[in-house]
Amino acid sequence: MQYSKERKEAVLEKMMAPHNRSVVALAGEEGISEATLYIWRRFSGNPRRCVARRSKGPWCRK
């Protein structure tokens, strides 16, 4: 399935601060596979994209 650029950006935005939503949670809410969301995040081009973790708060790439 192909997703629009706008949809991808909207979902990726939910992974960033202040939301810091997990891939697992977003996959269930959006009906998009976890693998697809991990790929989108990896190739998003935003080096400061935050990754939600289960403990110790978010981790952001610098």
Secondary structure, 3 states (H helix, E strand, C coil): CCCCHHHHHHHHHHHCCCCCCCHHHHHHHHCCCHHHHHHHHHCCCCCCCEECCCCCCCEECC
